[in-house]
Amino acid sequence: MLTTIRISKLLFSLLFVCSLTYLLSSCTNKDSKSRESEVFRYNEHYNVATLDPAFARNPPIIWPTNQLFNGLVQQDEALNIVPDLAKSWTVDSASTRYTFILRDDVYFHKHPRFNTPDSTRRLVASDFVYSFDRLKDPAVASPGSWVLSNVESYEATNDSTFTIELKKQFPAFLGLLTMRYCSAVPREIVEYYGNEFRSHPVGTGPFKFKRWEEGVKLVLRKNELYFETDENGEQLPYLEAVAITFLPDKQSEFLQFAQGNLDMLNSLDPSYKDELLTATGNLKEKYKDNVKTITGPFLNTEYLGFFLDSPQEEIRSELLRKAVNYGFDRVKMIKYLRNGIGEPAQAGFIPKGLPGYGTAGFEYNPAKARTLIEQYKEETGNQNPVITIGTNSQYLDICEYIQREIGKLGLTINIDVMPPSTLRQLKSTGKLDAFRASWIADYPDAENYLSLYYSKNFTPNGPNYTHFKNEEFDQLYEASFKIPELEERKVLYQKMDSILIAKAPFVTLYYDQVIKFVHKDVHGLKANPQDFLILKRVKKDQKP
C-alpha cells in the first residue's frame, strides 16, 4: 500500500509539472520553453499545514510564506537588519521605543474583497496594529505570540508611522521582527475567510497565491504590484511562478531532480549523499556539468543534551558529561558520516556565524576521557556506568558512532530510537535523561542560544531542556539586555559560553551548514544562515 501511495504521488507530481507548463505557456513551443524557464520548482517532504504567517513555525511553512508576505524589517545575507516595509526607523535613548516609517508604495495582492476599482489597497500602519493584535489574540492561538511578550504597547500614529514600546531593553528585538510571524496581513481579507485564511493567503510579498492542492501541489504566481526593484531599477521578482510538490519519499525527489523536473534539491539526505558527493564534500564528476552546490554557514547547533534534574547519577556527573565530550573525534564524524558537510563543534554552544562564536570547547582527547571515567568509578563505586540517549532514526548513525567510541573508554552508551514527535514531547517534559537535539536560530543573535540555559526558562515553560542553573550565568544573561552595542554584548556572550563549557550540560556535535544542489541554469539563489528560501532575486536561463 505504501509503495502504491508513493507511486501515485510521483505521478501527481509529474502531471503537475506538465499542467503547470501548459498553464504558463502560450501556443508555440518557443513560448512554452520560455515560460517554463520562469518557473522555479522545488519539493517539500512534509505537508504544509497552513499559509498563514501567524503559524509559520517551521521551514515547510516559512519557505512559502516568505514569498507571500513582508514584515517591517528583513535580514540581508550577512544577517544585518535592513528595511522591508519600513523604509527607516529610530530607537530612543532608553532603547525601548522603536519608531518605524513605512513605505508609501506597498500594495496588497489583488483580491475582490478589497472593494476598490483595482481590487487592492495600500499598506498603512494600522495594518501592523491589526496583525500584531491578531498575533497576540488567544483565540487565534498563534505559536508566535511569544515574539511580542516583551512589547508593552504599539500604535499607528498615522498611516506611515508605527511605534512599538518595549517593557524593558532587548537589543535583539529588531531580529525578532524579521520572523515571518510579524508579517502584515489585511484585516478585511482575514476576517472574510476566518480560519480559511490558511488556504487563501493575501500579503504584500513578491509572489501571490494561485492554487493549492494539499499534499500534491502548490503554485504561487508573480506579484505584478511588488514594490522592490534591483540595482538596475528592474522590478522584482524575475520569476513568473513558484511550483512546489509534496513527494514524501527522498529517493523519488532525487530522481525528479536528476531528471530536471526540480530546480533544487535541499539538504543532504543519507539515502543519496554518497551518490552526489565525495567523502570530502565535493560534487561528484558526473554531476558537475549540470549541477552546482550552494553552501554557507547555517545557524544550527546539533548537540546532545543532559537533563540535569535526572535521578540518574551518571547524568548528574560533570565527570561523565565531560568524558563524553572528549571521547569521540568530531572531525572524523563529519568526514565519514556527513561527507564533510558541517563544522565539527569544538567550540561552545554558539554556532559559527554569530558574534560570540569561538570560545574554546572540547577537542578529541580519549586519554583524558578515560581518566575522567575512571575517576567517576573510583569516587562513586559504580563500575558499570550507563547513559541512554534518545534520538530519532535520522541521527542514529551519529549516535551509534558515539556509542562505539565512548564504549571503548569504559562508559556504556545505550540508544533509544523513537519518532521525532515522541522525542520532542519527552525532551520538553524532562522525561529523557539524555537526548539528541538541534537548535536553529529564531533570530540572529547569540542570546537566542544562551536562552536555553537561563534558569527562568526551565521546560515546559521555556526552552531550557537541560534544567541548567548557574547564578553567574543568569547574572550575565540579564546584564546583556542592557548593552545595546553588539561588540560589548559579545564579551558577555563568550563568558556565558565559557561557563557552559565548564559545566558541560551538553555535548556539541557540529555546527550545521546550508547545502543546496541546483541546476546550473538557476542564478541568484544564495545560502541563507537561517536557511530561509528567498526567491525574489532568482532567475533561470531561457531554454534554447
C-alpha positions in Angstrom: 0.0 0.0 0.0 2.8 2.4 0.9 4.5 1.8 -2.5 1.2 2.5 -4.2 0.8 5.8 -2.4 4.4 6.9 -3.3 3.9 6.0 -7.0 0.6 7.9 -7.0 2.2 10.9 -5.5 5.0 10.7 -8.0 2.5 10.5 -10.9 0.7 13.5 -9.4 4.0 15.4 -9.3 4.7 14.6 -13.0 1.2 15.6 -14.0 1.6 18.8 -12.0 4.8 19.8 -13.8 3.2 19.1 -17.1 0.0 21.0 -16.3 1.9 24.0 -14.9 4.0 24.2 -18.0 0.7 24.2 -20.0 -0.8 26.8 -17.7 2.1 29.2 -18.2 2.7 28.6 -21.9 1.1 30.1 -25.0 0.5 28.3 -28.2 4.1 28.0 -29.6 6.8 25.6 -28.4 9.2 28.5 -28.2 6.9 30.5 -25.9 6.3 27.3 -23.9 10.1 26.8 -23.3 10.5 30.5 -22.4 7.7 30.3 -19.8 9.0 27.1 -18.3 12.3 28.8 -17.7 10.5 31.4 -15.5 9.1 28.7 -13.1 11.2 27.7 -10.0 10.3 24.2 -8.9 11.2 22.5 -5.6 9.8 19.7 -3.5 8.7 19.7 0.2 8.8 16.4 2.1 6.3 17.4 4.7 2.8 18.6 4.1 2.4 22.4 4.6 -0.3 22.8 7.3 -1.0 26.5 6.6 0.0 29.5 4.6 -1.0 31.9 7.4 2.2 33.6 8.7 0.9 33.7 12.2 1.6 29.9 12.2 4.9 29.9 10.4 6.7 27.9 13.0 8.8 25.5 10.8 10.7 25.6 7.4 7.9 23.9 5.4 5.6 26.8 6.2 8.2 29.6 6.4 9.5 28.9 2.9 6.3 29.6 1.0 5.1 32.3 3.4 8.4 34.1 2.8 7.3 34.5 -0.8 3.8 35.8 0.1 4.4 38.2 3.0 6.7 41.0 4.3 7.4 42.5 7.7 8.7 45.8 8.9 12.3 44.7 8.5 14.3 41.8 7.0 17.8 40.3 7.1 20.5 40.6 4.4 22.9 37.8 3.6 25.3 39.0 6.4 22.4 38.9 9.0 22.2 42.7 9.2 18.8 44.1 9.8 17.7 46.1 6.8 14.4 47.8 5.7 11.5 45.9 4.3 8.0 47.5 4.6 9.6 50.1 6.9 12.0 52.3 5.0 13.6 53.6 8.2 13.4 53.5 11.9 14.7 55.2 15.1 15.3 54.0 18.6 15.0 56.3 21.6 17.8 56.8 24.2 16.3 54.3 26.6 16.4 51.6 23.8 12.7 50.8 24.4 10.8 52.9 21.9 11.0 52.0 18.2 9.5 54.3 15.6 9.1 52.9 12.0 8.4 55.0 8.9 6.6 52.9 6.3 7.0 52.9 2.6 4.1 54.5 0.7 4.3 52.3 -2.4 3.3 49.0 -1.0 0.0 47.3 -2.1 -1.6 44.1 -1.0 -2.1 41.3 -3.6 -5.3 41.9 -5.6 -8.5 40.4 -4.2 -12.2 41.3 -4.9 -12.9 41.7 -1.2 -10.9 45.0 -1.1 -13.9 46.6 -3.0 -11.8 49.1 -4.9 -11.6 49.7 -8.6 -8.3 47.9 -8.9 -9.0 45.2 -6.2 -6.2 46.2 -3.9 -5.2 48.9 -1.4 -2.1 50.5 0.0 -0.5 49.1 3.2 -0.8 51.5 6.1 0.4 51.5 9.7 -2.9 50.3 11.1 -2.3 47.0 9.2 0.5 46.3 11.7 -1.7 47.1 14.6 -4.2 44.6 13.4 -1.5 42.0 12.5 0.1 42.3 16.0 -3.3 42.2 17.7 -4.0 39.0 15.9 -0.7 37.5 16.8 -1.4 38.1 20.5 -5.1 37.0 20.3 -5.6 33.8 22.5 -8.5 32.9 20.1 -6.1 32.7 17.2 -3.6 30.7 19.3 -0.5 31.6 17.2 2.6 29.8 18.2 4.5 33.0 17.5 2.7 35.1 20.2 5.9 34.9 22.3 7.6 37.2 19.9 5.6 40.1 21.4 6.0 39.0 25.0 8.3 42.0 25.8 6.1 44.5 24.0 4.3 47.0 26.3 2.3 48.7 23.5 2.2 49.7 19.8 0.2 52.2 17.8 -0.3 53.7 14.4 0.5 57.4 14.8 -0.7 58.0 11.2 -0.8 56.0 8.0 3.0 55.9 7.6 4.2 55.8 11.3 4.2 52.8 13.5 5.6 52.8 17.0 6.5 50.0 19.4 7.2 50.4 23.2 9.0 47.6 25.0 8.6 46.7 28.6 12.4 46.5 29.0 15.5 46.8 26.9 16.1 43.9 24.5 18.9 44.6 21.9 17.9 41.7 19.7 14.3 43.0 19.2 14.8 44.0 15.6 15.9 40.5 14.8 12.6 39.2 16.3 10.7 41.4 13.9 12.3 39.7 10.9 10.4 36.5 11.8 7.6 35.6 9.5 5.1 35.7 12.4 5.4 39.6 12.3 4.1 39.8 8.7 1.5 42.4 7.6 -1.9 40.9 6.8 -5.1 42.8 5.7 -8.0 42.8 8.1 -10.8 42.7 5.5 -9.4 39.5 3.9 -8.5 37.7 7.2 -12.0 38.5 8.6 -13.7 37.4 5.4 -12.0 34.0 5.4 -11.6 33.4 9.1 -9.8 30.1 9.7 -9.7 29.5 6.0 -7.2 32.4 5.5 -4.7 29.5 5.9 -5.5 28.5 2.3 -6.4 31.9 0.9 -3.4 34.0 1.9 -3.1 37.6 0.8 0.0 39.6 1.6 2.4 42.1 0.0 5.2 39.6 -1.0 6.9 39.1 -4.3 4.6 36.2 -5.2 0.8 35.8 -4.7 -1.2 32.7 -4.1 -2.6 30.9 -7.1 -3.5 27.3 -6.3 -3.0 24.7 -3.6 -4.0 21.0 -3.7 -2.9 19.9 -0.3 -0.3 17.2 -0.2 0.1 17.4 -4.0 1.0 20.8 -5.3 1.2 24.5 -4.5 1.5 27.3 -7.1 2.5 30.9 -6.5 2.5 33.5 -9.2 4.4 36.7 -9.7 3.0 39.7 -7.9 2.7 42.4 -10.5 2.4 45.1 -7.8 5.6 44.2 -5.9 7.5 47.3 -4.7 11.1 46.2 -4.8 13.5 46.7 -7.7 17.0 45.5 -8.4 20.1 47.8 -8.6 19.2 48.4 -12.3 15.7 49.5 -11.5 14.1 46.3 -12.8 11.0 45.2 -10.8 11.3 42.0 -8.7 10.7 39.2 -8.8 12.2 37.9 -12.0 10.4 34.6 -11.9 6.9 34.1 -13.2 5.9 31.4 -10.8 7.0 29.1 -8.0 5.8 25.4 -8.1 6.0 23.2 -5.0 5.4 19.5 -5.0 5.0 17.2 -1.9 6.8 14.0 -2.6 7.5 12.4 0.8 10.0 9.9 -0.5 13.5 11.4 -0.8 14.6 8.9 -3.4 11.7 9.9 -5.6 12.7 13.6 -5.0 16.2 12.8 -6.0 15.0 11.1 -9.2 12.9 14.1 -10.1 15.9 16.4 -9.6 18.2 14.2 -11.6 15.7 14.2 -14.5 15.4 18.0 -14.4 11.9 18.2 -13.1 13.0 20.0 -10.0 15.3 23.0 -9.9 16.6 22.5 -6.4 17.4 19.6 -4.0 17.6 21.0 -0.5 19.8 19.4 2.2 21.9 16.2 2.2 20.0 13.0 2.9 21.8 9.8 3.8 19.9 8.0 1.1 21.7 9.8 -1.7 24.6 11.7 -0.2 27.2 9.2 -1.5 25.6 9.4 -4.9 26.1 13.2 -5.1 29.2 13.9 -3.0 32.7 12.6 -2.5 33.8 11.8 1.1 35.4 15.2 1.3 32.1 17.0 0.3 32.9 17.8 -3.3 30.3 17.2 -6.1 31.0 14.0 -8.0 32.4 14.4 -11.5 29.3 13.0 -13.3 27.1 15.8 -12.0 29.5 18.8 -12.5 28.3 19.7 -16.0 24.6 20.2 -14.9 24.6 20.8 -11.1 26.2 23.2 -8.7 26.2 23.3 -4.9 25.3 26.4 -2.8 26.7 26.3 0.7 27.2 28.5 3.7 27.0 28.6 7.5 23.7 27.6 9.0 22.7 28.9 12.4 22.1 25.5 13.8 23.9 23.7 16.6 23.5 20.0 16.7 24.0 18.6 20.2 23.3 16.0 22.9 21.6 17.4 26.0 21.6 16.1 29.5 18.6 16.6 31.8 20.4 17.7 35.0 17.4 17.1 37.3 17.5 13.4 36.3 17.6 10.9 39.2 20.3 9.0 37.4 23.7 9.6 39.0 25.6 9.3 35.7 23.7 12.2 34.1 24.3 14.5 37.1 28.0 13.7 37.0 30.1 16.5 35.4 33.0 14.0 35.1 31.0 11.7 32.8 29.5 14.6 30.8 32.9 15.9 30.1 34.2 12.4 29.3 31.6 12.1 26.5 32.7 15.5 25.2 36.3 14.5 25.0 35.8 10.9 24.0 34.9 11.0 20.2 36.5 12.5 17.1 34.1 15.2 15.7 36.4 15.8 12.7 36.2 12.1 11.7 32.5 12.1 12.4 31.9 14.9 10.0 34.2 13.5 7.3 32.7 10.0 7.2 29.1 10.5 8.3 28.3 13.9 6.8 30.7 13.8 3.8 32.4 16.9 5.1 29.3 19.0 5.4 29.2 20.9 8.6 31.8 22.3 11.1 33.0 20.0 13.9 31.6 21.6 17.1 34.9 22.0 19.1 33.8 25.5 20.4 30.9 26.3 22.6 27.1 26.3 22.0 27.0 29.5 20.0 27.3 28.4 16.3 29.7 29.6 13.7 28.4 32.8 12.0 27.2 34.6 15.2 29.1 37.1 17.3 30.2 35.2 20.4 31.3 32.1 18.5 34.8 30.8 19.1 35.0 30.1 22.8 37.4 27.2 23.3 35.5 23.9 23.8 36.3 20.2 23.7 38.8 18.7 21.3 39.2 14.9 20.9 41.2 13.6 23.8 40.4 9.9 24.5 43.1 9.6 27.2 41.5 12.4 29.2 38.0 11.0 28.7 39.2 7.6 30.0 40.8 9.3 33.1 37.5 11.1 33.8 35.5 7.9 33.6 38.0 6.1 35.9 37.8 9.0 38.3 34.0 8.7 38.4 34.1 4.9 39.0 36.6 5.4 41.9 34.6 8.2 43.5 31.2 6.5 43.2 32.0 2.8 43.3 29.8 2.4 40.2 31.9 0.2 37.9 29.4 0.0 35.1 28.1 3.5 34.3 25.4 3.7 31.6 23.9 6.6 29.8 20.9 6.2 27.5 20.5 8.7 24.6 17.1 9.3 23.0 17.2 10.1 19.3 15.3 9.7 16.0 16.3 7.5 13.2 17.8 10.4 11.1 20.7 10.7 13.6 21.1 7.1 14.5 24.4 6.8 12.7 25.9 9.7 14.7 24.7 8.2 18.0 26.0 4.8 17.1 29.4 6.3 16.3 29.5 8.0 19.7 28.3 4.7 21.3 31.2 2.8 19.8 33.8 5.4 20.7 32.7 6.0 24.2 32.2 2.3 24.8 35.9 1.7 24.2 36.7 4.0 27.1 34.6 2.3 29.7 31.3 4.1 29.6 28.3 2.2 28.2 26.0 4.2 25.9 22.6 2.9 25.1 20.4 4.3 22.3 16.7 4.7 22.4 15.3 5.4 18.9 11.8 7.0 18.7 9.7 9.1 16.3 10.6 12.8 16.1 7.3 13.8 17.7 7.9 11.5 20.6 11.4 12.7 21.0 10.2 16.4 21.1 7.5 15.6 23.6 9.7 13.6 26.0 12.5 16.2 25.8 10.1 19.0 26.6 8.7 17.3 29.6 12.0 16.2 31.2 11.4 12.5 30.6 14.7 11.8 28.8 18.0 11.7 30.7 19.9 12.5 27.5 18.7 13.4 24.1 19.9 14.4 20.6 18.6 17.8 19.6 19.1 20.8 17.3 18.8 24.5 18.0 18.1 26.6 14.9 18.2 30.3 15.4 14.8 32.0 15.7 16.6 35.3 15.2 20.2 36.2 14.5 21.6 36.9 18.0 23.6 34.6 20.3 21.1 35.4 23.1 18.7 33.1 21.4 21.1 30.2 22.0 22.1 31.2 25.5 18.4 31.4 26.5 18.4 27.6 26.5 20.4 27.7 29.8 18.8 30.6 31.6 17.3 29.2 34.8 13.9 31.0 34.4 13.4 29.2 31.1 13.0 25.7 32.5 10.8 23.4 30.4 7.9 23.1 30.0 7.7 26.9 30.3 10.7 27.7 28.2 13.5 26.2 26.1 15.8 25.2 29.0 15.5 21.5 28.3 18.6 20.6 30.4 17.4 22.5 33.5 20.8 24.0 33.8 21.1 26.6 36.6 24.0 28.8 37.4 23.9 32.1 39.2 26.8 33.8 37.4 25.4 32.7 34.1 22.0 34.2 34.9 23.5 37.5 36.0 25.5 37.8 32.8 22.5 36.9 30.7 20.3 39.6 32.4 23.1 42.1 32.1 23.4 41.6 28.3 19.9 43.1 27.8 21.2 46.4 29.0 24.0 46.7 26.5 22.9 48.0 23.1 26.3 47.7 21.5 26.9 44.3 19.9 30.7 44.2 20.4 30.2 44.8 24.2 27.5 42.2 24.4 29.7 39.7 22.6 32.1 39.8 25.6 29.3 38.7 27.9 28.2 36.1 25.4 31.6 34.5 25.4 31.8 34.5 29.2 28.4 32.7 29.3 29.6 30.2 26.7 32.7 29.5 28.8 30.6 28.8 31.9 28.5 26.3 29.8 31.6 24.5 28.6 33.0 24.3 32.1 29.8 22.7 33.4 29.1 20.6 30.2 25.2 20.3 30.2 25.5 19.3 26.6 27.8 17.6 24.0 28.1 19.8 20.9 28.3 17.7 17.8 28.5 20.0 14.8 27.5 23.4 13.6 25.4 22.7 10.5 25.9 24.0 7.0 23.4 25.0 4.4 23.8 22.9 1.3 21.5 23.1 -1.8 22.0 21.4 -5.1 20.7 23.4 -8.0 20.8 23.1 -11.8 23.3 25.4 -13.5 20.6 27.4 -15.3 19.5 28.8 -11.9 21.0 32.1 -10.8 20.7 34.4 -7.8 19.8 31.7 -5.2 22.0 32.1 -2.2 22.6 30.3 1.1 20.9 32.0 4.0 22.3 31.5 7.5 18.8 30.7 8.8 18.1 28.5 5.7 15.3 30.8 4.6 14.3 30.4 0.9 14.4 33.8 -0.8 13.3 33.6 -4.4 12.7 37.3 -5.4 16.1 37.7 -7.0 16.3 34.2 -8.6 16.2 33.8 -12.3 16.7 31.0 -14.8 18.3 30.8 -18.2 15.9 30.6 -21.0 15.7 27.3 -22.9 17.1 27.5 -26.5 
